[in-house]
Each structure stands twice: as structure tokens, then as C-alpha cells.
């Protein structure tokens, strides 16, 4: 595995802006978080569907039934809160100056 020099990174962990470079748009982190969340939810639904077809168990129906309960709804709210906190932490990291 080759290592790239520091000045030659196109997508590295270095989020600081170089002189003459503008900061990323403020909503970029929000859009990225929303897109990643949508892809994760769709991917989870596809995996549940595939497992349901493979094993003959209605996993999607069981998940829907679990989310219909009050406990399931609170768990869904907690997951949404975790996603929101993750997005806020990403925003703070991208706004904070090094």
C-alpha cells in the first residue's frame, strides 16, 4: 500500500483549508449525512428483504410490527437523535478552525 505525500491528498482526513481556498458550503455536511442515512436505510431494507426471501421469514413485516409498538417508536426516535448528533459533530469539525 503506497502512501501519498501530505500535499497530494485529494480526499484525506485533513479538513483545514489552504491559503486561497474557500471553506466548504455550510450545508454540505447536512446533505452528506442525509444521503448516507438514506443509503443505509435502503440498504438495510434490501438486506432484510433478501434474508426474508432466503430463509422464508417475514423480516420486513416483523420490523414494521416492532416499529408499530411504543418501544419501537422510541428506539426509532433515539436512532434519529443519534444521526442528528452525528451530523452536528461533523458540522462542528468542519467549521472549527485548526
Beta strands, then each sheet from edge to edge (+ up, - down):
end
